[in-house]
Amino acid sequence: MLNQSPSPKKATNLSLSADVLAEAKALGINVSQACDAFLRDLVREERARQWKADNAGFIAEYNRVVEHEGLPLSEWRGF
């Protein structure tokens, strides 16, 4: 699982648009940190998408049961 705590870095080669890279450097953007943050977010979003797809059947069935039978333990809710 990805988290925000520091983890070991691994050198890699990337192909980036030369004009965008030059502008990023001119603006003082740390390209390595920006790529890492973007990729971290992209991985998190993809994992969430895959989880939803993997569990879509269960979620649909649970929603059907709740719609038909109501929320579990609802008779004991105090709000």
N, C-alpha and C positions, 0 to 999 in steps of 0.2 A: 504494500500500500504506500502511496506517495504521501509525504507529509512536508511540513514547512521547516523541519529541523535540518541543520546542515548535514549533508551527506557527502561522501567522497565524490570528487569530480573525475570525469573521464574525458580525455581529449578526443575530439572528433573533427572531422572535416565537413564543412558545409559549403554549399554553393549558394551565394547570395547575390542579388542584383547589385552591381558595382555602384550605381548611382545612389541607391538606398543606403548601402553600407557607408559610402562617403558622407552622406548627409547625416547619418546617425552618429558617426564619429565626430563630425563638425559640431553637432549639437551636444556632444559629451555623453551620449547614450552608451552604457556598457552593453555591448551587443551580446556578450556571453550571458549576462544576467537576464537580459530581455528575452533571449531565445529560451533560456531555461524556464523562466516564469511562464511564457506563452505555452511551451510544450507541456509543462506541469498542468496548466489549466485545460489544455486540449485533452490530455490523458484523463483527467478527472471527469470531464464532460463525456468522453467516450465510454468510460467505465459506467457512468450513470445511465447512458443510453443503452448499453448492453445489459445492465441489470434490469432496466425496465422491460426490455425485449424478452429477456430470459424469464421474467416473472409475470409477464402480461396475462398469461392464462390464470395463474393463481389470483392476481389482482382482480381480474374480471369476475372470477367465481366468487371471491370474497365480497365484492361489491354487490353481486347478485343476491348473495345470502343476506347481507345487511339490508338491502332494499326489501327483500321478502320477509325477513324475520326481525329486523331492527338491529340495533347495536347490541353486542354481547354485554351482559350485566347492566343494561340501561335502567332496569327497574331499581337498581341500588344507587344510581347516581344522585347526588345531592345538589346538582346544578342544572 
